[in-house]
């Protein structure tokens, strides 16, 4: 095009006469005008044609996954910028740490400290793997900065995190082991602390590796299997004895968190029990070696969210994502089968069964009653008895009308449909337990993603919602129905009942040792037990479920009904009923044993070990400069709570519960505990 225009310019810019040939040149100005118009029209047309396909191509190439990647990128960038800003602030703008302040007051190390992490937070590294894991030897597959492997090879990563479905131990050709040392659980991911803040403050008053130890273990295994495979309980026993001897025979302060609380409860029975089942330490081992157990965010009696994980691989956060952006986890849209893969892996982790609610209806309530029935989620509605005056123009007298709210039926841990979660029990149709627990096997092949739902017939699955509600007692029947292989394997290691006679020889078996309602505390009258946990955060307590819209055997047939919303006191949101707690553990589970079950001399605490409740009322961060908050009561963030850190440091330096100020209670845990009729 450019060469043609240049040629025409040479020929027609100057008027030339060609008399010899009999031709005369065109009128130049007129021709130039016409040519300009035609050229501009051609150029315009070409540009439009170029624009059109480009626009269409961009629209075709932009996908949902691109939007997700951009969103994740923006969030990560914002997080790193905030962390960078926080870490490089001038020292005078950041608050003084408890360790610095207490060191200035003269606090020094006295008792050795043992930290016991909970579920999920401990790092796991690869020692042997399949060919797809080439180059990952001794690299973290869980925790730390290893989550990039999820995006590189997700199915390989999930395969290596799974345990054997029959034994609950390593699959053939795969070995993952707990990362040793303090780095095992200091940070869950770069910038996201777990134990790091507490470790740093202990170091500021003089602690170091010789008197501080992280009791890392493979949190996927059942508690007894950590000993069978890794001798983790034996190594913990030896380490405590060594720290006791090398630190001037000073007793140890143990600080477990979350599931680590019931793991250490199991350890205390194991260390007393005779070999080969136990550690052979004898009845006075704990009294000799342990000064105090400071349980942070304790899940003594389990957590309802474990039920949601096992039934549908969901919690409130997953249900929310499903309702807002179903394409992210819906297998029909992207074909990722995200929740099916999560269920496949997590159902091989026996440790999750240890978190299923313990104590049945006696503790958690039945169809018509629960200890938290008076709890209201919104402070503006915390008026169980409301009055309103009506003025009648024809009558000068005022009339007072009282309306009593209908208590939330938290005892119904799983309800199918919102009406089933609210109706009186007399209006509910229920099936006999034997009818629920009998199922027929499906012969249909459901593809590569195995869940135990694949082995159930559609008719059997549809019978589950017919039993409209499930309590803490009948939920075990439901789990045996939908996951029989998992429950058969896991129930060999755990029990969820209440002991009638603790002297019965059957309670000498390790399956009862992590249940505080089926075991005795050690004979250690000088030891102290603390329950330290957050309050004031709505915490998952029970769920409204529905049948999944998909009838494909590749999908999970049940899901939280995120459309179920609203209740008499605002505790139902997105298919989840909320009660008071630390966002993960309800205060009923965290505080009952210290408030009543072990308070004074009881059949669960025959030596009268002193127990203290230290609650931390949740206060969200006042600004971005506070990070996750220095007064947070959230389940993990509480590890950075300055009040909790100070309590741990003072006890490690020699203080007792009375010197800390005894109980500090903000919640209704004492009132709830009185409602529970448990023989002590």
Secondary structure, 3 states (H helix, E strand, C coil): CHHHHHHHHHHHCCCCEECCCCEECCCHHHHHHHHHHHHHHHHHHHHHHHHHHHHHHHHHHCCHHHHHHHHHHHHHHHHHHHHHHHHCCCHHHCCCCHHHHHHHCCCCCCCCEEEECCCCCCCEEEEECCHHHCCCCCCEEECCCCCHHHHHCHHHHHHHHCCCCCCCCCCCCCEEEECCCHHHCCEEECCEECCHHHHHHHHHCCCCCCCEEECCCCCCCCHHHHHHHHCHHHHHHHHHHHHHHHCCCCCEEEEEECHHHHHHHHHHHHHHCCCCCCCCCCCCHHHHHEEEEEEECCCCCCCCHHHHHHHHCCCHHHHHHHHHCHHHCCHHHHCCCHHHHHHHHHCCCHHHHHHCCCCHHHHHCCCCCCCCCCCCCCHHHCCCEEEEEEEECCEEEEEEEEEECCCCCCCCCEEECHHHHHCCHHHCCCCCHHHHHCCCECCCCCCCCCCHHHHECHHHHHHHCCCCEECCCHHHHHHHHHCHHHHHHHCCCCCCCCCCCCCCHHHHCHHHCCCCCCCCCCCCCCCEEEEEEEECEEEEEEEEEEECCCCCCCCCCEEECCCCCCCCCCCEECCEEEEEEECCCEHHHHHHHHHHHCCCCECCECCCCEEEEEEEECCCCCCHHHCCCCCCCCCCHHHHCHHHHHHHHHHHCCCCHHHHCCCECCCCHHHHHHHCCCCC
